């Protein structure tokens, strides 16, 4: 793993923990897609909390010199922060359960479980 990707992951995890995000999961998606190496999924306690956490992740990334984009409307159930090699998904617990990204991104193309969650 490159030092840059490790730096991005560490910056994100620290930002999520500082903002009290819940159930943080790191998914290694390198074997499944070329769009990113890792996806980090976390929950917020409310739509307002999700917006605040996403804004904090985005600002911490910017401060650390990491290029990023944020997608999702303020007050929505799901906000995404894209740092190209690392994509962060912040969701309400109900939205997270409905879309079940952890299951989706740990399945191989043949439908077998890929044990890539950290």
C-alpha positions in Angstrom: 0.0 0.0 0.0 1.4 3.4 -0.8 2.2 5.8 1.9 -0.2 8.3 0.4 -3.2 6.0 0.6 -2.3 5.1 4.2 -2.1 8.8 5.0 -5.6 9.3 3.5 -7.0 6.4 5.4 -5.5 7.6 8.7 -6.7 11.2 8.1 -10.2 10.0 7.5 -10.4 7.6 10.5 -9.1 10.3 12.8 -11.6 12.8 11.5 -14.5 10.2 11.8 -13.5 9.3 15.3 -13.1 13.0 16.4 -16.7 13.6 15.2 -18.0 10.5 16.9 -19.1 8.6 13.8 -20.4 5.2 14.5 -19.6 1.7 13.2 -16.6 2.6 11.1 -15.7 -0.1 8.6 -12.8 -0.1 6.1 -13.4 -2.1 2.9 -10.5 -3.1 0.7 -12.1 -2.9 -2.8 -9.0 -3.2 -4.9 -9.8 -6.7 -6.0 -13.3 -5.6 -7.1 -13.0 -2.3 -8.8 -10.5 0.2 -10.3 -12.4 3.3 -9.1 -10.8 3.2 -5.6 -8.6 1.1 -3.3 -10.7 1.5 -0.2 -14.2 2.5 0.9 -14.8 3.6 4.4 -18.4 3.3 5.7 -19.7 5.0 8.8 -23.0 5.9 10.4 -24.1 9.2 11.9 -26.7 9.6 14.7 -28.9 12.0 12.6 -28.9 13.7 9.2 -27.4 16.8 10.9 -24.6 14.7 12.4 -23.9 13.1 9.0 -23.6 16.5 7.4 -21.3 17.7 10.2 -19.1 14.6 10.0 -18.9 14.8 6.1 -17.9 18.5 6.3 -15.2 17.7 8.9 -13.8 14.9 6.9 -13.7 17.1 3.8 -12.0 20.0 5.7 -9.5 17.7 7.4 -8.6 16.2 4.0 -8.2 19.7 2.5 -6.0 20.8 5.5 -3.8 17.6 5.0 -3.4 18.4 1.3 -5.7 15.7 0.1 -7.9 16.5 -2.9 -11.5 15.6 -2.3 -15.1 16.1 -3.4 -18.2 15.9 -1.4 -21.5 14.7 -2.8 -25.0 14.7 -1.2 -27.3 17.4 -0.1 -27.1 18.8 3.4 -29.6 17.0 5.6 -29.6 13.9 3.4 -29.5 10.2 4.6 -26.2 9.6 2.7 -23.2 11.8 2.0 -20.1 10.7 0.1 -16.6 12.2 0.4 -14.5 11.1 -2.6 -10.7 11.2 -2.2 -10.2 9.2 -5.4 -8.2 6.3 -3.8 -10.4 6.3 -0.7 -14.2 6.9 -0.8 -16.1 7.7 2.4 -19.8 6.8 2.8 -21.7 8.4 5.7 -25.2 7.2 6.3 -28.0 7.0 8.7 -28.3 3.6 10.3 -31.5 2.8 8.3 -30.0 3.9 5.0 -26.9 1.9 5.7 -28.9 -1.2 6.5 -31.0 -0.8 3.4 -28.1 -0.4 0.9 -25.7 -2.8 2.8 -22.6 -1.6 1.1 -20.4 -3.8 3.3 -22.1 -6.9 1.8 -22.1 -5.5 -1.7 -18.4 -4.6 -1.7 -17.2 -7.8 -0.1 -18.8 -10.1 -2.8 -16.6 -11.3 -5.6 -18.0 -11.2 -9.2 -18.8 -14.9 -8.7 -21.0 -14.1 -5.7 -18.6 -15.5 -3.0 -17.7 -13.5 0.0 -14.4 -11.6 -0.2 -13.0 -11.1 3.3 -11.7 -7.6 2.7 -13.4 -5.7 5.5 -11.0 -4.4 8.2 
